Amino acid sequence: MGTASAVVVVAVLLVVLRWDDANKLAAALSALAGLAAVGVGIWAALPGSSSPGQVGVSRTGRAVAERGGTANTGVLGRAASAGDIQVDQTGDAEASGGGTANTGVHLD
C-alpha cells in the first residue's frame, strides 16, 4: 500500500510541476532509488543471523523403509537451524532390513 501511495504522489508531482522542475525531481528520485537498490542488494548478500521459522507437521501418513532405505513423512533438518517445530498426529513408521523410517521430527 505504501509503494502504491508513493507512486501516485510522485506521478501527481510530475504532472503538476513544470518541465524543468519535474525533470530535476525525476533525476533525484532515480538516484535515490538506485542507491536504495544497491543497499538492499548488499544487505541481502551479507551473511546474517537468519532467525529460524516455524514448521508445522500434522496428520502425516505412513513411512515404510526396507533394505537400508529411508522414509520420511515428517520433518528432516539440522538441529542448529531448527526453529519452532510443532508435530501433531503423526502416522506409523515401519523399517526393516536396516532401513530408517520417520513420521515426526529427525534433526541431525
Buried (B, 14 or more C-beta within 10 A) or exposed (E): EEEEEEEEEBEEBBEEBEEEEBEEBBEEBEEEEEEEEEEEEEEEEEEEEEEEEEBEBEEBEEBBBEEEBEBBBBBEBEEEEBEEBEBEEBBEBBBEEEBBBBBBBBEE
